[in-house]
Amino acid sequence: MDQVAAGNGLSRPQREAVDGVAAALATVGNWMFAPATRRKIMAASGLDLSLGDYTLLAQVSLHAPVRLSVLAELMEVDKSTLSPPAKRLESRGLIERRPDPADARAQLVSVTRAGKLAIGKLWKARAAAVAALLADWDAADVEQLAASLGALSEAIKRGR
């Protein structure tokens, strides 16, 4: 007989499954953000960006138009650490700054056309790195994983 885990309404098998998902996501997150993985993706993309520039470009592409101060909060870093990579990305034509219509003293950063092309190369290289991990999986299992992760992603976006 399944016992409900204390206070959360889940049966013991459900709680164990949730614990397994949480542990697996930690491993996936560690792999995705490991410097070695990011260097591999950068090399495969053919782009010549530092890891800091790569990270900032990816974050700008996800949140643009956005203030660097907001990105710093999201990334849990000091805004001063984002200024040098932002300047490098801007000088390479990958991001641009424009006045914030809500506050003329502030600036919003966005990805330029060239930046979008670079992001496309990065995401393609990232997909290839994931594909290499899933190379011996059955197509149906990959499709199920994609559907399940997509549902989890949507739940995260909804704040659940």
N, C-alpha and C positions, 0 to 999 in steps of 0.2 A: 504494500500500500504506500502510495506517495505521501510524504509529509510536506506540508507547505513550509517553505523557508520563512523564518521569523520576520514578520513585518513587511514583506515585499510581495506577498501573494503568489509567488512562484513555487511550483513543486520542486522537490529536490533535483529531478532530472533536468528541469528547465533552468534552475539556478546553476547547475554544473555546465549546462550548455552555454549559458550567458557568460560564465567565468571563462570557458574555453574561447568564446568569441573575443572577450576582452583581452585575454592573453595573446591570441593570434593577432589582433589589431595592434597591440604593442610591438610585436615582432615586425609586422609589416611597416608600421610607422618608423621604427628604428632603421629598417632596411632602406626605406624611401628617402630618409633624411640623413643617412650616413654619408660622410664626406666621400667615401670610396664610391658609393652608388652615384652620387651627384657628379663626381669627376668622370665616371664611366659614361653617364648620360651626356655630359658636356662634350666629351671626346667624340662620342658617336654623332652628336648634332653637327659637328664641324665648326662650332662657334668658339671663339677665343674670348671667354668670359671667366672672371674669377668666380669662385663659389658665392661670394657676397653679391656680386653683380647678378649672377644667375638667380639667386634667391630673391633679390629685390625686384628684378624684372618679372619674375613669376608672380610675386605678390601684387605688383602694380597691375599686371594683366587681370588678376582676379578681382581687384577692388576698384579699379579706375572708373571715373576720375576720383582721386583721393588725395588728401593732404598727407605729406610725409609724417606729420605728427600722429595722424590716425593709424598709419601703417606701423609706426614704431610701437604704438599701444597694442595693436593686433599681434605683432611679432615679439612683443615683450622685450624690446631693446630701447636704448636711449636714442632719441631722434638724431643726435650728433653722429651716431654710427651709420646712419643712412645717407647723410649728406655726401660723403666721398663717392660711394657707388652711384648715387643719383647723378652726380656731376659727370662721372665717367659714362654712364648710360646716355645721358643727355648729349654729351660731346660726340658720342657714336651715332646719334640720331635714333636711338631706340626708345627713348621716352621724351616727352615734352612737358613743359610747365606752362600753365595759363593762370591768369588771375581767377580767384574764387569769386563767382558772382555774388555769393552771400557775404563775403568779406574781402574787399579789395586789397587789404594788407596781406592776405594769405594767398598761397598758390596751390593749385591742384596739379597732380601729375597724371599723365595718361600714356599709354603705349602708342607709338607712332606706327605707321604702315610697316616700316622696316622692323620695328619691335614686334609687331604681330607675326611677321614672317619668321623672325628668330624664335618666338614662342612656339610657332608651329613646328619648327625643327626640333626644339627641345621636347615637345610633347610626343612627337614621332619617335624620338630616341628613347623617351621614357616608356612608351608603349612597346618598343622592341625589347627593352630590358625586362619588362613584365612578361612579354611573350616567351622570352627565353626560359623564364621560370616555369611557365605553363606548357612548355613544348610537348611533354609526354602525357598531358591530361587529355581525356576524351572531350570532344567538342561540346557535348551536352553538359559536362561538368563545368567547363569554362562559361558557358551561357548561364548556368544556374548561379555560379559565383557572381557574374556580372549583374544579374537581376537582384540577387540578395544584397550586394554592396550598393547598388543603385537605390534600393529601398532604404537601406541604412543611411545613405547620404541624404536622401530626402527627409528622413526623420531628424537628422542633425540640423538640416537647414530650417526645419520647422521649430527647432528648439526643444525637441522631445528627448 
